[in-house]
C-alpha cells in the first residue's frame, strides 16, 4: 500500500471538511440558516478537498 497516496487523500479530506464547515457557517450566519449551510459545507467540502488533493498529487 502506498502511504504517500493515502496521506494526500486524507489531508484533502480533512482540509476540505474544515473549509466546508467554515464556509457553511459564514454563509449560514449571513442568510440566517446555519444548520442548512453547515450541512451543505460538510457534504461538499470533503469532495472538493479530495479532488484538489488528487489534482495536486497527479501534477507532481
N, C-alpha and C positions, 0 to 999 in steps of 0.2 A: 504494500500500500504506500502511496506517495504522500508523505506527511506535509510537504510544501503545498500540494494541491488542496488538501483538506484544510490547512491553516488559512489559505487565502479565501476560500469559500466561507469558512467560519467567521473570519473577520468581516467579510462583506455582509454576512447575515447580521452580525452584532451591530455594525455601524449603520446599516440600513434600518434596522429596527429602532435604534435610538434616534436616528434622524427623523424617521416617520412619526414617532411619538412626539418629538419636539415640534415638528411642523403641524401635526394634528392638534396639539394643544394650543398653538398660536392661532391657527385658523379657527379652532373651536371657540377660543376666547373672543375673537373678533365677531364671529357670527352668532355666538350665544348658544351653540350646540356642541359642547366639549365632548361628550361621550361618543357622538357620531363620528366626529372628525378624528379623535384619537383612535377609534377602531379602524377607520379607513387608513390612517397612518401606519398602524400595526400590520394591516393586511398588505399594503403596497410597499412599505419601506424595505422589508427584507428582500422582496423580489427585485426591487431596483438596486439595492446594495449588492446582491449576489450577481446580478447582470453586470454591474460596473466592475466587480472583482474579477469576473471571468474575462471581461474585455481587457483589463489591465494585465492579467496573468498571461493571456494569449499574445499580448503586444510585446512581451519580453522575449 
